[in-house]
Amino acid sequence: MSGDQPNGEREQSASEIFGAALGGVARRVGVDPAEGASTPTVVWSAIGGWRGILESVLPSLAFVVLFTIRPEPLILALGVSVGLAAVFTIVRLVQKSPPSAAIGGLVAAAAAAGLALWTGRGQDNFVPGLITNAAYGTVLLVTALIGWSLIGVAAGFLMGEGTAWRNDRRKRRAFRWLGIAWAALFFARLAVQLPLYLAEEVTALGTLKLIMGLPLFAPMVAVTWLVVRALYPRVPERGPVSEA
């Protein structure tokens, strides 16, 4: 019996570290149900405002437009796309604002461009995105089905209850369905975009990637935030007690 305890402690510690990390990420992007922000404010914070929209849309949009107008040489469309991502990163560094989102976009754009240049096929610029959708969808679905929804793990540590939400049937069910809904979003992207990739329809693939990006991500953030707020109603703060 005593031999099982260290393993349980290690598992609990790993869960706490992972959950705290997820909660920290959610808090940094502005999705913190513990705060009294409105739904539009939360969604706007989650997508990064106008800067976040430009950073996530412009590099891909530039590639699609330039590739459609002039597919050869391929390096032209790829170079402009990566160049825009680099500019966003430099601007953040100069302004000393959190550069993580821009750096992530730059790394992703550079990796995708490198693959496309190596193969000489424009559609391979979208391979990392296809892999990401498959990986995220699978992880979210599996964790939801086994009762450890990543949405629940993040929300639990955001709200200060750790993994105690698993003992509440209502919360467990809600987080399971939220996890499944997020997985469905990623799998829907994959189901639409993969056939276009195989058919080498680069313009259609890039266009649908943009359409199925922020326009679908933002509503899912709003729904998730509303559900979590409903599961964790805020307790009104008491004002100072006046002396009799």
Summary of the structure (lengths in Angstrom):
residues: 244
radius of gyration: 21.2
end to end distance: 57.5
largest distance: 82.2
contacts: 725
relative contact order: 0.13
helix: 78%
strand: 0%
